[in-house]
Amino acid sequence: MSGADGGARRSQAFRLPGRHGYAVEFSPYLPGRLACAAAQYYGIAGCGTLAVLEQNEAGICLFRSFDWNDGLFDVTWSENNEHVLVTSSGDGSLQIWDTADPTGPLQVYKEHTQEWDPTVGRSLCTFKGHEGIIYSTIWSPHIPGCFASASGDQTLRIWDVKTPGVKVVIPGHQAEILSCDWCKYDENLLVTGAVDCSLKGWDLRNVRQPVFNLVGHTYAVRRVKFSPFHATLLASCSYDFTVRFWDFSKPNPLLETVEHHTEFTCGLDLSLHNHGQVADCAWDELVKIYTPSCLAAPV
């Protein structure tokens, strides 16, 4: 299904004037709260903004905003404090913010000299092996201390904080890999999204061939997320301005295409609290919260 709203139901939008969205994430604690990392001038120059938004019956309102002197390109919530967020910036630094403290970052960590490769402060461990920009990292939700990384060197790599060196190297695409995610229901299954416009699934027990290959996007896949509620469902957003929903267990895996942005769609998340609810953000200054038709009823 596609169209101006792509079939999306109960859609709400919030505009960040002069800010171009790069990442959005629902709070794991508060059902109506989400954060967006954004940048001026499409992230090429200027400052960045972290916008903390609240959803209510009237729509989406700004709860708190914080500015940084360089573009903000990613954001995540702390897993042990409902008020704390971490952002990453184009100046190579990480910022820790407290929504209860509007004065500025609690702390700034800087070990990197370039963007897109965040680790924290005086790092406990440094992992080397990639031969290109690292665009995405994700902790395993199943195996403590295990994480995956996706890189411009065209590989997906699996690491363990307890052992030095990379555990698994997967030459996933013949293009830069911009995003990866771990399935919430299968400790061996990951997905990658790449500049070649495809999404590929990988079973860590046999990485010679992907277990699925999803095609349909017409430009680079910027971010991919597995559903927290369905073992075989995932979502992706792209520089083709669309968000697409897939079920890789079906003969025709593309469930729905949502076309409600007019610029690169960079940020995407699925709510842990509200079944079927999705948030995305794009370079068109808009953050949108909606329920796509394919998630409005049991899949």
Residue pairs with C-beta under 8 A, 6 or more apart in sequence:
1 7
1 256
1 257
1 293
1 294
2 256
2 257
2 258
2 259
3 259
4 259
4 260
5 11
5 258
5 259
5 260
5 290
6 242
6 243
6 256
6 257
6 258
6 259
6 260
6 292
7 256
7 258
7 292
7 293
7 294
8 258
8 260
8 288
8 290
8 291
8 292
8 293
9 290
9 291
9 292
9 293
9 296
10 290
10 291
11 260
11 288
11 289
11 290
12 55
12 59
12 60
12 288
12 289
12 290
13 60
13 286
13 287
13 288
13 289
14 51
14 53
14 59
14 60
14 61
14 62
14 286
14 287
14 288
15 285
15 286
15 287
16 36
16 38
16 49
16 51
16 285
16 286
16 287
17 285
18 40
18 285
19 38
19 39
19 40
19 49
19 51
19 285
20 38
20 39
20 40
20 41
20 42
20 43
20 263
20 282
20 283
20 284
20 285
21 36
21 37
21 38
21 266
21 267
21 281
21 282
21 283
21 285
21 286
21 287
22 37
22 38
22 39
22 43
22 71
22 72
22 73
22 74
22 266
22 267
22 281
23 36
23 37
23 72
23 73
23 74
23 75
23 223
23 266
23 267
23 281
24 34
24 35
24 36
24 37
24 75
24 267
24 268
24 269
24 279
24 280
24 281
24 287
25 34
25 35
25 75
25 76
25 77
25 267
25 269
25 279
26 33
26 34
26 269
26 270
26 271
26 272
26 273
26 277
26 279
27 33
27 34
27 35
27 77
27 82
28 77
28 79
28 272
29 77
29 82
30 82
31 271
31 273
31 274
32 54
32 55
32 56
33 52
33 53
33 54
33 55
33 63
34 52
34 53
34 55
34 269
34 279
34 287
34 289
35 50
35 51
35 52
35 53
35 75
35 77
35 85
36 50
36 51
36 53
36 75
36 267
36 281
36 287
37 48
37 49
37 50
37 72
37 73
37 74
37 75
37 87
37 88
37 267
38 48
38 49
38 50
38 51
38 71
38 72
38 281
39 46
39 47
39 48
39 49
39 71
39 72
39 73
39 90
40 46
40 47
40 48
40 49
40 71
42 283
43 71
43 73
43 90
44 71
46 71
47 67
47 68
47 69
47 70
47 71
48 67
48 68
48 69
48 70
48 71
48 72
48 73
48 87
48 89
48 90
49 65
49 66
49 67
49 68
49 72
50 65
50 66
50 67
50 68
50 72
50 75
50 85
50 87
50 95
50 97
51 62
51 64
51 65
51 287
52 62
52 63
52 64
52 65
52 85
52 99
53 60
53 61
53 62
53 63
53 287
54 60
54 61
54 62
54 63
55 289
60 287
60 289
63 99
64 99
64 102
66 95
66 97
66 102
66 104
66 105
68 87
68 89
68 95
68 105
69 91
70 89
70 90
70 91
70 93
71 89
71 90
72 87
72 88
72 89
72 90
72 95
73 88
73 89
73 90
73 115
73 116
74 87
74 88
74 118
75 85
75 86
75 87
75 88
76 85
76 86
77 84
77 85
78 84
78 85
78 86
83 98
83 99
83 100
84 96
84 97
84 98
84 99
84 106
85 96
85 97
85 99
86 94
86 95
86 96
86 97
86 120
87 94
87 95
87 97
88 94
88 95
88 115
88 116
88 118
89 95
89 115
90 115
91 110
91 115
92 110
92 111
92 112
92 113
92 114
92 115
92 117
93 108
93 109
93 110
93 112
94 108
94 109
94 110
94 118
94 119
94 120
94 121
95 105
95 107
95 108
96 105
96 106
96 107
96 108
96 109
97 105
97 106
98 106
107 121
109 120
109 121
109 122
111 119
111 121
111 122
111 123
112 118
112 119
116 133
116 134
116 135
117 133
117 134
118 137
119 126
124 161
125 161
127 149
127 159
127 166
129 157
129 165
129 166
129 169
130 149
130 151
130 153
130 155
130 157
131 151
131 153
132 151
132 152
132 153
132 154
132 176
133 151
133 152
133 176
134 149
134 150
134 151
134 152
135 150
135 151
135 152
135 176
135 177
135 178
135 179
136 149
136 150
136 177
136 178
136 179
136 180
136 223
137 147
137 148
137 149
137 150
137 180
138 147
138 148
138 180
138 181
138 182
138 190
139 146
139 147
139 182
140 146
140 147
140 148
140 182
140 187
141 182
141 184
142 182
142 187
143 187
145 160
145 161
145 162
146 158
146 159
146 160
146 161
146 167
147 158
147 159
147 161
148 156
148 157
148 158
148 159
148 180
148 182
148 190
149 156
149 157
149 159
149 180
150 156
150 172
150 177
150 178
150 179
150 180
150 192
151 157
151 176
151 177
152 176
152 177
154 171
154 172
154 173
154 174
154 175
154 176
154 177
154 194
155 169
155 170
155 171
155 172
155 177
156 169
156 170
156 172
156 177
156 180
156 190
156 192
156 202
157 166
157 167
157 168
157 169
157 170
158 166
158 167
158 168
158 170
158 204
159 166
159 167
160 167
168 204
168 207
170 202
170 207
172 192
172 194
172 200
172 202
172 210
173 192
173 194
173 195
173 196
173 198
173 200
174 196
175 194
175 195
175 196
176 194
176 195
176 220
177 192
177 193
177 194
177 195
178 193
178 194
178 195
178 220
178 221
178 222
178 223
179 192
179 193
179 221
179 222
179 223
179 224
179 236
180 190
180 191
180 192
180 193
180 224
181 190
181 191
181 224
181 225
181 226
181 234
182 189
182 190
182 226
183 189
183 190
183 191
183 226
183 231
184 226
184 227
184 228
184 231
185 231
186 231
188 203
188 204
188 205
189 201
189 202
189 203
189 204
189 211
190 201
190 202
190 204
191 199
191 200
191 201
191 202
191 224
191 226
191 234
192 199
192 200
192 202
192 224
193 199
193 221
193 222
193 223
193 224
193 236
194 200
194 220
194 221
195 220
195 221
196 220
197 215
197 216
197 217
197 218
197 219
197 220
197 221
197 238
197 240
198 213
198 214
198 215
198 217
198 221
199 212
199 213
199 214
199 221
199 224
199 234
199 236
199 246
200 210
200 212
200 213
200 214
201 210
201 211
201 212
201 213
201 248
202 210
202 211
203 211
211 248
212 248
212 253
214 236
214 246
214 248
214 253
214 254
216 244
216 254
216 257
217 236
217 238
217 240
217 242
217 244
218 238
218 240
219 238
219 239
219 240
220 238
220 239
221 236
221 237
221 238
222 237
222 238
222 239
222 264
222 265
222 266
222 268
223 236
223 237
223 266
223 267
223 268
224 234
224 235
224 236
224 268
225 234
225 235
225 236
225 268
225 269
225 270
226 233
226 234
227 233
227 234
227 235
227 270
227 295
228 270
228 271
228 272
229 275
229 276
230 247
230 299
232 247
232 248
232 249
232 250
233 245
233 246
233 247
233 255
233 295
233 299
234 245
234 246
234 248
235 243
235 244
235 245
235 246
235 268
235 270
235 278
236 243
236 244
236 246
236 268
237 243
237 244
237 265
237 266
237 267
237 268
237 280
238 244
238 265
239 264
239 265
241 259
241 261
241 262
241 263
241 264
241 265
241 282
242 257
242 258
242 259
242 261
242 265
243 257
243 258
243 265
243 268
243 278
243 280
243 292
244 254
244 256
244 257
244 258
245 254
245 255
245 256
245 257
245 258
245 292
245 294
245 295
246 253
246 254
246 255
247 253
247 255
247 299
255 294
255 299
256 292
256 293
256 294
258 290
258 292
260 288
260 290
261 280
261 282
261 284
261 286
261 288
262 282
262 284
263 282
263 283
263 284
264 282
264 283
265 280
265 281
265 282
265 283
266 281
266 282
266 283
267 279
267 280
267 281
267 282
267 287
268 278
268 279
268 280
269 278
269 279
269 280
270 277
270 278
271 277
271 278
271 279
274 291
275 295
276 291
276 292
276 295
276 296
277 289
277 290
277 291
277 295
278 289
278 290
278 291
278 292
278 295
279 287
279 288
279 289
280 287
280 288
281 287
281 288
